[in-house]
Amino acid sequence: MGRKKYFNNRAGSKQLQPQMRGYLVMFSVCGRAEREGFANAIEMLTEHSPAPEPDKGNLEQEETEASQESPAAVEDDITKELEMLKAQKSRNKNEKTVNKRFVPLATGCRGVGFIKNTEENKTETLIKIMTEVRATGTVRSRYLARMLPVSHSCKAKLEDISSTASKMLEDLFLKEECSILHFNIVCESRNNSSLNKADVHTTILSVIQKEKAHVYDDEDPEVTILLQIVQTVCCMAIVKDFEKWELYKLKKIANSALKEKQDSQNLLQASPKATSKKDTSLDDSSHLENNLEPVESNLKHEESSAGEKHRASPSEDEPTAKRRDMKDTEV
């Protein structure tokens, strides 16, 4: 068994094309490490994305047909299905590609790949993955650095970008019932020298502010419009809390989570020391109070004895007073 190939850059291989949807994945190491990163990304996406629901109408129809068939017909159907499965299996062996939910594709840029997927709720799937990374503080991949949703894609030309952005932004920005939003635009370009990012930025601004005066805010936006230009393809998406999720950089999310956990542990370790110091100060004060009690009792005892002595002094001086009186009378 040879090593499973997730993509290659040879001529004729499948690459990212306009009108595709899916996920843009970025790797920290290029080369063979990208294969492992692709495998990890597909594994996490398969785990966290909702499974496609089967067609209920077809299932009910099949159940009713099966209930009406005779046992002999059922056996014939099972035999036919087994033969069809065997034929399909043999065809799949001869085919180079097999239909999958998540199809890895090359982009022509080193360290950047694309996973084709036609399902909805791509942003919610990535948020589930990033929530797991924040909770565990680890990324289940050594080489997977970043994952971005792609809801729309087109040719990397201003005219195509304007028309595709109008379709993507219509429900959120362009309809009459839409409320005024604070938004930000993030545009990144790779292996493309024909487009200027400032021109792309101006094009998206003109589309968004065509109908309503939405506010451009790069400090605290409600939504962020992502534009990733990869060679001749422009990938787009609308996301929320882009800054909160560390620009969707998985390693950065994990490091931030570990730092927060370490800070909380330091606070917990510091709080018992403060309480112990407080307890020792309370013990010292109580000890001083206990020591003061006998001192106060001794002082009270001395005061009482001095008072008794003072009261006893006149009785002791009576003979002296009598002698003085006798002298006075003699004189």
C-alpha positions in Angstrom: 0.0 0.0 0.0 1.4 3.3 -1.0 1.2 6.5 1.0 -2.1 8.3 0.5 -1.8 11.4 -1.6 -3.9 14.4 -0.7 -2.7 16.7 -3.5 0.1 17.3 -5.8 1.2 20.2 -7.9 1.9 18.4 -11.2 0.2 19.6 -14.3 -3.2 18.2 -14.8 -3.9 17.8 -11.1 -7.1 19.2 -9.5 -6.7 22.7 -8.3 -8.8 25.5 -6.8 -11.2 27.0 -9.4 -13.7 29.9 -9.3 -17.2 29.1 -8.1 -15.9 26.6 -5.6 -16.9 26.6 -1.9 -15.1 25.0 1.0 -12.2 25.8 3.4 -8.9 27.5 2.8 -6.2 25.8 4.9 -2.8 27.1 5.7 0.2 25.1 7.0 3.2 26.0 9.1 5.5 23.8 7.2 5.5 23.1 3.4 6.2 19.9 1.6 5.3 16.5 2.8 4.0 18.0 6.1 1.1 19.4 4.1 -0.3 15.9 3.6 -0.5 15.3 7.3 -2.1 18.8 7.8 -4.7 18.0 5.1 -5.5 14.7 6.8 -5.9 16.3 10.2 -8.1 19.1 8.8 -10.4 16.7 7.0 -10.6 14.6 10.2 -11.7 17.6 12.3 -14.1 18.9 9.7 -15.7 15.4 9.4 -16.1 15.2 13.2 -17.5 18.7 13.8 -19.6 19.3 10.7 -23.2 18.0 10.7 -23.7 14.8 8.7 -25.8 15.2 5.5 -29.4 14.2 6.0 -30.7 11.5 3.7 -33.7 12.3 1.4 -36.7 11.4 3.5 -39.0 11.1 0.5 -36.9 8.5 -1.2 -36.6 6.5 2.1 -40.4 6.4 2.5 -40.9 5.4 -1.1 -38.4 2.6 -0.7 -40.0 1.4 2.5 -43.4 1.3 0.9 -42.2 -0.5 -2.1 -40.3 -3.0 0.0 -43.4 -3.8 2.1 -45.4 -4.5 -1.0 -42.9 -6.8 -2.6 -42.9 -10.6 -2.2 -40.0 -12.5 -0.6 -38.8 -13.8 -3.9 -38.7 -10.3 -5.4 -36.8 -9.1 -2.3 -34.1 -11.7 -2.8 -33.8 -10.8 -6.4 -33.4 -7.1 -5.4 -30.7 -8.0 -2.9 -28.8 -10.0 -5.5 -29.0 -7.1 -7.9 -27.8 -4.6 -5.3 -24.9 -6.8 -4.4 -23.9 -7.0 -8.1 -24.2 -3.3 -8.5 -22.0 -2.7 -5.4 -19.3 -5.0 -6.7 -19.4 -3.2 -10.1 -19.2 0.2 -8.4 -16.3 -0.9 -6.3 -14.4 -2.1 -9.3 -15.0 1.2 -11.1 -13.8 3.2 -8.0 -10.6 1.3 -8.1 -10.0 2.4 -11.7 -11.0 6.0 -11.2 -8.4 8.4 -10.0 -10.7 10.4 -7.8 -13.7 9.3 -5.7 -16.6 11.6 -4.7 -16.2 12.7 -1.1 -17.7 15.3 1.3 -14.3 17.0 1.7 -12.1 16.9 -1.3 -8.5 18.3 -0.9 -7.2 20.4 -3.8 -4.0 22.3 -4.6 -3.9 26.1 -4.9 -0.6 26.6 -6.5 0.7 28.4 -3.4 3.2 26.7 -1.1 1.8 26.2 2.4 -1.8 26.9 1.3 -4.4 24.3 0.3 -8.1 24.1 -0.3 -10.8 21.6 0.9 -13.8 21.5 -1.4 -17.1 21.2 0.4 -20.6 22.2 -0.8 -22.4 22.1 2.6 -23.6 25.2 4.4 -22.7 26.5 7.9 -18.9 26.4 7.3 -18.3 29.2 9.8 -20.2 27.3 12.5 -18.1 24.2 11.9 -14.9 26.2 12.3 -16.2 27.8 15.5 -16.7 24.3 16.9 -13.2 23.4 16.0 -11.8 26.6 17.5 -13.9 26.1 20.7 -12.3 22.7 21.1 -8.8 24.2 20.6 -9.5 26.9 23.2 -10.9 24.3 25.7 -8.0 21.9 25.4 -5.2 24.4 24.7 -3.9 22.1 21.9 -4.3 21.7 18.2 -4.7 18.2 16.8 -2.2 18.8 14.1 1.5 19.7 14.1 1.4 21.5 10.8 -2.2 22.9 10.5 -1.9 26.7 11.3 -5.1 28.3 10.0 -8.5 27.5 8.5 -10.8 30.0 6.8 -14.3 29.5 5.4 -15.0 30.1 1.7 -18.7 30.7 0.9 -18.1 32.3 -2.5 -15.2 32.4 -5.0 -14.6 34.0 -8.4 -11.9 35.1 -10.7 -9.4 37.6 -9.3 -10.7 40.5 -11.3 -12.4 43.6 -10.0 -15.5 43.1 -12.1 -16.0 39.5 -10.9 -15.2 40.4 -7.3 -17.8 43.2 -7.4 -20.6 41.0 -8.9 -19.8 38.0 -6.5 -19.6 40.3 -3.5 -23.0 41.8 -4.4 -24.6 38.3 -4.2 -22.8 37.4 -1.0 -23.6 40.7 0.8 -27.2 41.1 -0.4 -29.0 39.5 2.5 -26.9 41.2 5.2 -26.2 44.6 3.7 -28.2 45.5 0.6 -31.8 44.7 1.4 -34.2 47.4 2.6 -34.9 45.6 5.9 -31.2 45.4 6.8 -30.0 47.4 9.8 -26.9 49.6 9.8 -23.9 47.5 10.6 -20.3 48.2 11.6 -18.0 46.1 9.3 -14.4 45.6 8.5 -12.6 44.3 5.4 -9.6 42.0 5.5 -7.9 41.3 2.2 -4.8 39.1 1.8 -3.1 38.2 -1.5 -0.8 35.4 -2.5 1.1 34.8 -5.8 -0.9 37.6 -7.5 0.6 40.8 -8.9 -2.3 41.9 -11.1 -4.6 43.1 -8.3 -4.0 45.9 -5.8 -5.5 45.3 -2.4 -6.4 48.9 -2.1 -8.5 48.6 -5.3 -10.2 45.5 -3.9 -10.9 47.3 -0.7 -12.5 50.2 -2.5 -14.6 47.9 -4.7 -16.1 46.1 -1.6 -16.7 49.5 0.1 -18.7 50.7 -2.9 -20.8 47.5 -3.0 -21.6 47.7 0.8 -22.4 51.4 1.0 -24.3 51.5 -2.3 -27.8 51.2 -0.7 -27.2 52.1 3.0 -24.7 54.1 5.0 -23.0 51.1 6.8 -20.1 52.1 9.0 -16.6 51.0 8.3 -15.0 50.1 11.6 -11.7 48.3 11.9 -11.5 48.5 15.7 -14.8 46.9 16.9 -16.7 45.6 13.8 -19.9 43.5 14.0 -18.9 41.5 10.9 -15.7 41.0 8.9 -15.6 40.5 5.1 -12.7 38.1 4.3 -11.1 38.2 0.9 -8.3 35.7 0.1 -6.7 36.2 -3.3 -4.9 33.0 -4.2 -3.2 33.2 -7.6 -6.1 33.8 -10.0 -9.0 33.0 -7.6 -10.6 35.3 -5.0 -12.2 33.5 -2.0 -14.8 35.3 0.1 -16.7 34.8 3.3 -18.5 36.8 6.1 -17.5 36.0 9.7 -18.2 37.4 13.1 -15.8 37.9 16.0 -12.8 37.6 13.8 -10.5 39.4 16.2 -11.9 37.4 19.2 -10.9 34.2 17.5 -7.4 35.4 16.9 -7.9 35.7 13.1 -8.8 32.0 13.0 -5.1 31.1 13.8 -5.3 27.8 15.6 -1.9 27.9 17.3 -2.6 31.4 18.6 -5.9 30.4 20.0 -4.2 27.5 21.8 -1.4 29.7 23.2 -3.9 32.3 24.5 -5.9 29.6 26.2 -2.8 28.2 27.9 -1.8 31.7 29.0 -5.3 32.4 30.5 -5.1 29.1 32.3 -1.6 29.8 33.7 -2.8 33.3 34.9 -5.8 31.8 36.7 -3.5 29.2 38.4 -1.1 31.9 39.5 -4.0 33.8 41.0 -5.2 30.7 42.9 -1.7 30.1 44.2 -1.4 33.7 45.3 -4.7 33.9 47.2 -3.9 31.2 49.8 -0.7 33.1 50.7 -2.7 36.3 51.3 -5.2 34.5 53.4 -2.4 32.8 55.4 -0.8 36.2 56.1 -4.1 37.6 57.2 -4.6 34.6 59.5 -1.2 35.0 61.1 -1.8 38.7 61.7 -5.1 37.8 63.4 -3.3 35.3 65.5 -0.7 37.9 66.5 -3.3 40.4 67.4 -5.2 37.8 69.5 -1.9 36.8 71.2 -1.3 40.5 72.1 -4.8 40.8 73.5 -4.2 37.8 75.6 -0.9 39.2 76.9 -2.5 42.5 77.7 -5.1 41.0 79.9 -2.7 40.0 82.7 -1.0 43.4 82.5 -4.3 45.2 82.9 -5.2 43.0 85.8 -1.8 43.7 87.5 -2.3 47.4 87.0 -5.8 47.3 88.5 -4.4 45.3 91.5 -1.6 47.9 92.0 -4.1 50.8 91.8 -6.4 49.1 94.4 -3.5 48.5 96.8 -2.3 52.1 96.4 -5.8 53.4 97.3 -5.9 51.2 100.4 -2.5 52.5 101.4 -3.7 56.1 100.9 -6.8 55.5 103.0 -4.6 53.9 105.7 -2.2 56.8 106.0 -4.4 59.2 108.1 -4.8 56.7 110.9 -1.0 56.3 111.1 -0.4 60.1 111.5 -2.9 60.5 114.5 -0.2 60.5 117.2 1.8 63.0 115.4 -1.2 65.3 115.0 -1.9 65.0 118.8 1.6 65.9 119.7 1.4 69.0 117.5 -1.9 70.0 119.2 -0.3 69.6 122.7 2.7 71.8 121.6 0.3 74.5 120.4 -1.6 74.5 123.6 1.6 74.8 125.7 2.6 77.8 123.7 
